Amino acid sequence: MENQEIFEKIAVIIRDVLKDESIELDQQTVLASIENWDSLSNFMVITGAEKAFGIRFSLKELTQLNTVEAIVNSVAAKLA
């Protein structure tokens, strides 16, 4: 799966979790900079990504998933 496809799915998950289709995202978006972002949102996005791609993140990986790019790259590595 291409990184762009992964990015698009992650963007949908983030917008669904925050119930805001107008959120503008790119690879460099820092998750904490998104309006209304909190620890519950973070948990829901990570679990949504795990379900969508059929993967699991380790505890160490979770601490590093602070940008959209980090999530995309981690998902891509697990799918490779």
Secondary structure as UniProt FT lines:
FT   HELIX           3..18
FT   TURN            21..22
FT   TURN            27..28
FT   HELIX           31..33
FT   TURN            35..36
FT   HELIX           39..53
FT   HELIX           59..62
FT   TURN            63..64
FT   HELIX           68..79
//
